[in-house]
C-alpha cells in the first residue's frame, strides 16, 4: 500500500513536467508541504496498527472497534486543525520553502486543494494502520490498485490535459483519489466482521499445524 502511494508521488512529478519547469517546481514544493503536515497521521497509523492488532490478537473485538472509532475522531480533529493552520499561514510557509515569487504564486494558487486533500489523506493514513492490524491487506491492495492506476490516472488526463487545468487538475485528481480510498477503507473496516476473520484464521492455523505434524 505504501509503495503504491510512493509510485503515485513519483508519477505526479513526472507528469507535472509536461506543464513546464515552473509547474514541476511548484509540485515539488507542494509535496514538501504535504510531507510536513502528514507527520502526525503517519504516527497515528503506526499507533493504530499496534493497538488494534493487540486487541485483535487478544480477541477483544469490542475494544478494537472502540479504539478504531476513537482514533478516527482524533485524526479528524487534528487534520482539521492542521488544515486550518496551513490555510492561515500558507504564505509564510511557502516563503520558507522557496524565495522565488513565480513559484510561490503557482503554489498558492492550488493551496486550497492541498488543504482539502489533507483531510481524506490523513484519515486514510490512520485507517491504513487499522487495515494492516486486521489482516485486510489484500483487499486494501485491490482498492489501491483500482484507484491509483485507473481512477487517478484517468482523472489526471481528463482534468490536467483534456480540460487544460494544468497542475491544478493533477491535484484535483489527487483529492478525488484520497476521497475514494478513504471511503473504501471506511466501508472495508466497518463492514468486515472481525470475529469471522479470526475464526477463519484459527481454522487456517489449525490446518497448518496438522500438516506439520503429519
C-alpha positions as CSV (number, residue, x, y, z in Angstrom):
1,X,0.0,0.0,0.0
2,X,2.8,2.4,0.9
3,X,4.7,1.5,-2.3
4,X,1.6,2.4,-4.4
5,X,1.5,5.8,-2.7
6,X,5.2,6.4,-3.4
7,X,4.8,5.4,-7.0
8,X,1.9,7.9,-7.5
9,X,4.0,10.7,-6.0
10,X,6.8,10.0,-8.5
11,X,4.3,9.9,-11.3
12,X,2.9,13.3,-10.2
13,X,6.4,14.8,-10.5
14,X,6.9,13.3,-14.0
15,X,3.5,14.4,-15.3
16,X,3.9,17.9,-13.9
17,X,7.0,18.3,-16.0
18,X,4.8,18.4,-19.1
19,X,3.4,21.7,-17.9
20,X,6.8,23.3,-17.6
21,X,9.6,23.7,-15.2
22,X,7.6,26.2,-13.0
23,X,4.8,23.7,-12.6
24,X,7.2,20.9,-11.7
25,X,8.9,23.2,-9.1
26,X,5.6,24.1,-7.6
27,X,4.7,20.4,-7.4
28,X,7.9,19.6,-5.5
29,X,7.1,22.4,-3.1
30,X,3.6,21.1,-2.5
31,X,4.9,17.6,-1.9
32,X,7.2,19.0,0.8
33,X,4.2,20.9,2.4
34,X,2.2,17.6,2.5
35,X,5.1,15.7,4.0
36,X,5.4,18.2,6.8
37,X,1.7,18.2,7.6
38,X,1.3,14.4,7.3
39,X,3.7,13.5,10.1
40,X,1.0,13.2,12.8
41,X,-1.1,10.9,10.6
42,X,2.0,8.7,10.0
43,X,2.4,8.4,13.7
44,X,-1.3,7.6,14.2
45,X,-1.0,4.9,11.5
46,X,1.7,3.0,13.5
47,X,-0.1,3.5,16.8
48,X,-3.4,2.3,15.4
49,X,-1.8,-0.7,13.8
50,X,-0.1,-1.8,17.0
51,X,-3.0,-1.1,19.3
52,X,-5.8,-2.6,17.1
53,X,-3.5,-5.5,16.4
54,X,-3.1,-6.1,20.1
55,X,-6.8,-6.1,20.8
56,X,-7.5,-8.3,17.8
57,X,-4.8,-10.7,18.9
58,X,-6.3,-10.8,22.4
59,X,-9.7,-11.4,20.8
60,X,-11.1,-8.2,22.5
61,X,-13.3,-7.3,19.5
62,X,-15.2,-4.6,21.2
63,X,-12.0,-2.8,22.3
64,X,-10.7,-2.9,18.8
65,X,-13.8,-1.4,17.4
66,X,-13.9,1.3,20.1
67,X,-10.3,2.2,19.6
68,X,-10.8,2.5,15.8
69,X,-13.7,4.9,16.4
70,X,-11.7,6.9,18.9
71,X,-8.6,7.2,16.7
72,X,-10.9,8.3,13.8
73,X,-12.2,11.2,15.8
74,X,-8.7,12.1,17.0
75,X,-7.4,12.1,13.4
76,X,-10.3,14.2,12.2
77,X,-9.8,16.9,14.9
78,X,-6.0,17.0,14.3
79,X,-6.3,17.2,10.5
80,X,-8.9,19.9,10.6
81,X,-6.6,21.9,12.9
82,X,-3.6,21.3,10.7
83,X,-5.6,22.2,7.5
84,X,-6.8,25.4,9.1
85,X,-3.4,26.4,10.2
86,X,-2.0,25.7,6.7
87,X,-4.7,27.8,5.1
88,X,-3.9,30.7,7.5
89,X,-0.1,30.6,7.3
90,X,0.3,29.3,3.8
91,X,2.1,32.4,2.6
92,X,4.7,32.3,5.4
93,X,5.3,28.5,4.9
94,X,5.7,28.7,1.2
95,X,8.1,31.7,1.7
96,X,10.3,29.5,3.9
97,X,10.4,26.8,1.2
98,X,11.2,28.9,-1.8
99,X,12.2,32.6,-2.3
100,X,11.1,32.7,-5.9
101,X,7.9,34.8,-6.4
102,X,6.8,32.9,-9.6
103,X,6.9,29.5,-7.8
104,X,5.2,31.0,-4.7
105,X,2.3,32.3,-6.9
106,X,1.9,28.9,-8.6
107,X,1.8,27.0,-5.3
108,X,-0.5,29.5,-3.6
109,X,-3.0,29.1,-6.5
110,X,-3.5,25.5,-5.7
111,X,-3.1,25.6,-1.9
112,X,-6.9,25.4,-1.3
113,X,-6.8,22.0,-3.0
114,X,-4.0,20.8,-0.8
115,X,-5.8,22.0,2.4
116,X,-8.9,19.9,1.3
117,X,-7.0,16.8,0.3
118,X,-5.2,16.7,3.6
119,X,-8.4,15.6,5.3
120,X,-9.1,12.3,3.5
121,X,-5.3,11.7,3.1
122,X,-4.7,11.8,6.9
123,X,-7.8,9.8,7.7
124,X,-6.8,7.2,5.1
125,X,-3.3,7.0,6.7
126,X,-4.8,6.2,10.1
127,X,-7.2,3.6,8.6
128,X,-4.2,2.0,6.8
129,X,-2.9,1.1,10.2
130,X,-6.2,-0.5,11.2
131,X,-6.4,-2.4,7.9
132,X,-2.9,-3.9,8.5
133,X,-3.8,-4.8,12.1
134,X,-6.9,-6.6,10.9
135,X,-5.2,-8.5,8.1
136,X,-7.2,-6.8,5.3
137,X,-4.1,-6.0,3.2
138,X,-5.2,-8.0,0.1
139,X,-8.5,-6.2,-0.2
140,X,-6.8,-2.9,0.5
141,X,-4.3,-3.6,-2.3
142,X,-7.1,-4.1,-4.7
143,X,-8.6,-0.8,-3.6
144,X,-5.3,1.0,-4.1
145,X,-4.6,-0.5,-7.5
146,X,-8.0,0.3,-8.9
147,X,-7.8,3.9,-7.7
148,X,-4.2,4.7,-8.3
149,X,-3.9,3.2,-11.8
150,X,-7.5,3.5,-13.1
151,X,-9.3,6.4,-11.4
152,X,-6.4,8.7,-10.6
153,X,-4.6,8.5,-14.0
154,X,-7.8,8.8,-15.9
155,X,-8.7,12.0,-13.9
156,X,-5.2,13.4,-14.4
157,X,-5.6,13.0,-18.1
158,X,-9.2,14.5,-18.0
159,X,-8.6,17.4,-15.7
160,X,-4.9,18.2,-16.3
161,X,-4.7,17.7,-20.1
162,X,-8.2,17.5,-21.6
163,X,-9.7,20.3,-19.6
164,X,-6.3,22.1,-19.5
165,X,-6.3,22.8,-15.8
166,X,-2.6,22.1,-15.5
167,X,-1.2,21.1,-12.1
168,X,-4.5,22.2,-10.5
169,X,-6.1,19.3,-12.4
170,X,-3.4,16.9,-11.2
171,X,-4.0,17.9,-7.5
172,X,-7.8,17.8,-8.0
173,X,-7.3,14.2,-9.2
174,X,-5.2,13.5,-6.1
175,X,-8.1,14.9,-4.0
176,X,-10.5,12.5,-5.6
177,X,-8.0,9.7,-5.2
178,X,-7.7,10.3,-1.4
179,X,-11.5,10.6,-1.0
180,X,-12.0,7.3,-2.9
181,X,-9.5,5.4,-0.8
182,X,-10.7,6.9,2.5
183,X,-14.3,5.9,1.8
184,X,-13.3,2.5,0.5
185,X,-11.3,1.9,3.7
186,X,-14.2,3.1,5.8
187,X,-16.5,0.6,4.2
188,X,-13.9,-2.2,4.3
189,X,-13.2,-1.7,8.0
190,X,-16.8,-1.3,9.3
191,X,-18.4,-3.9,7.0
192,X,-15.9,-6.7,7.9
193,X,-16.7,-8.9,10.8
194,X,-13.6,-9.3,13.0
195,X,-14.9,-12.4,14.7
196,X,-15.4,-14.2,11.4
197,X,-11.9,-13.2,10.2
198,X,-10.4,-14.6,13.5
199,X,-12.3,-17.9,13.1
200,X,-11.1,-18.3,9.6
201,X,-7.5,-17.6,10.7
202,X,-7.8,-20.1,13.5
203,X,-9.0,-22.8,11.1
204,X,-6.2,-22.0,8.7
205,X,-3.6,-22.1,11.5
206,X,-5.0,-25.4,12.8
207,X,-4.7,-26.9,9.3
208,X,-1.1,-25.8,9.1
209,X,-0.3,-27.3,12.4
210,X,-1.8,-30.6,11.4
211,X,0.1,-30.6,8.1
212,X,3.4,-30.1,10.0
213,X,2.6,-32.9,12.5
214,X,1.8,-35.3,9.6
